[in-house]
Amino acid sequence: MEDVVPGAQAANLPAASASSRAFLIERGDWISRATWAVLFAIPTAVMITAAMLTPNPVGHGTHTQLGLPPCGFLVFTGYPCPGCGLTTAFAFMIRLQVLGAWTANPFGIALFLATAGFIPFAAVGFVRGWSVVAALDRVHAEKIAIVLAALSVITWVTRCAMQAA
């Protein structure tokens, strides 16, 4: 029996050796390519925007340079929302100022790295014509999303507890 990646025959993928099978991903259609283009463009736009902003030394409020209002949650409660400081953290991280990013929002570092790492992944997905669902499944994107969500909650609760103390 020939070694074939599941879905490979339908996707016109060649049979592969055991060592190279881990890198084969089903091919997608034109909708997959369009989706990859969007999945490349959005994080790229985020990075370009972060590079254009001057990080606020206070640790939050950098987003107001985009014409956005101050955080309503922070204004109303006096406590930061889970996203407070993320724009500032990205503006620091794009400049490789990790300490500034950590001060703004420690979760911003993890989110920045995930965002930056997704850009080449999306580019390769587009060029190779991978199925978006198959590629995200292959890298266990759902687990990455769960870890990022947990880090966001942990960071937010810790920041609020430290401010309350």
WOVEN-V580262 format. One record per residue. RES is the residue in one small letter. SS is DSSP state (A for helix, B for strand, O for the rest). OMEGA is omega in radians with two decimals (* if undefined). Layout:
res: <RES | RES>
ss: <SS | SS>
omega: <OMEGA | OMEGA>
This chain:
res: <m | e | d | v | v | p | g | a | q | a | a | n | l | p | a | a | s | a | s | s | r | a | f | l | i | e | r | g | d | w | i | s | r | a | t | w | a | v | l | f | a | i | p | t | a | v | m | i | t | a | a | m | l | t | p | n | p | v | g | h | g | t | h | t | q | l | g | l | p | p | c | g | f | l | v | f | t | g | y | p | c | p | g | c | g | l | t | t | a | f | a | f | m | i | r | l | q | v | l | g | a | w | t | a | n | p | f | g | i | a | l | f | l | a | t | a | g | f | i | p | f | a | a | v | g | f | v | r | g | w | s | v | v | a | a | l | d | r | v | h | a | e | k | i | a | i | v | l | a | a | l | s | v | i | t | w | v | t | r | c | a | m | q | a | a>
ss: <O | O | O | O | O | O | O | O | O | O | O | O | O | O | O | O | O | A | A | A | A | O | O | O | O | O | B | O | O | A | A | A | A | A | A | A | A | A | A | A | A | A | A | A | A | A | A | A | A | A | A | A | O | O | O | O | O | O | O | O | O | A | A | A | A | A | O | O | O | O | O | A | A | A | A | A | A | O | O | O | O | O | O | O | O | A | A | A | A | A | A | A | A | O | O | O | O | A | A | A | A | A | A | A | A | A | A | A | A | A | A | A | A | A | A | A | A | A | A | A | A | A | A | A | A | A | A | A | O | B | O | A | A | A | A | A | A | A | O | O | A | A | A | A | A | A | A | A | A | A | A | A | A | A | A | A | A | A | A | A | A | A | A | A | O>
omega: <-3.07 | 3.08 | 3.13 | 3.07 | 3.11 | -3.12 | -3.05 | -3.13 | 3.14 | -3.09 | 3.14 | 3.06 | 3.14 | 3.00 | -3.05 | 3.05 | -3.12 | -3.10 | -3.10 | -3.12 | -3.08 | -3.08 | -3.14 | 3.10 | -3.14 | 3.07 | 3.10 | 3.10 | -3.11 | 3.10 | 3.08 | 3.12 | 3.12 | 3.12 | 3.09 | 3.13 | 3.11 | -3.14 | 3.01 | -3.04 | -3.06 | 3.13 | 3.08 | 3.10 | 3.10 | -3.14 | 3.11 | 3.11 | 3.12 | 3.14 | -3.11 | -3.09 | 3.04 | -3.10 | 3.12 | -3.10 | 3.09 | 3.11 | 3.07 | 3.12 | 3.13 | -3.12 | -3.14 | 3.07 | 3.11 | -3.13 | 3.13 | 3.13 | 3.04 | -3.12 | 3.13 | 3.14 | 3.14 | 3.14 | -3.06 | -3.02 | -3.04 | 3.11 | 3.13 | 3.00 | 3.13 | -3.11 | -3.13 | 3.11 | -3.11 | 3.11 | 3.11 | 3.12 | 3.11 | 3.13 | 3.06 | -3.08 | 3.14 | 3.10 | -3.13 | 3.10 | -3.01 | -3.13 | 3.08 | 3.11 | 3.13 | 3.13 | -3.13 | 3.12 | -3.10 | 3.11 | 3.13 | 3.13 | 3.14 | -3.13 | 3.09 | -3.12 | 3.10 | 3.13 | 3.14 | 3.14 | -3.12 | -3.11 | 3.11 | 3.10 | 3.13 | 3.12 | 3.12 | 3.10 | 3.12 | -3.07 | -3.11 | 3.11 | -3.12 | 2.92 | -3.09 | -3.10 | -3.13 | -3.13 | 3.13 | 3.07 | -3.11 | -3.12 | 3.13 | -3.10 | 3.14 | 3.11 | 3.09 | 3.13 | 3.13 | 3.11 | 3.12 | 3.12 | 3.11 | 3.10 | 3.12 | -3.13 | 3.14 | 3.13 | -3.10 | 3.14 | 3.13 | 3.13 | 3.14 | 3.13 | 3.13 | 3.14 | -3.13 | -3.09 | *>
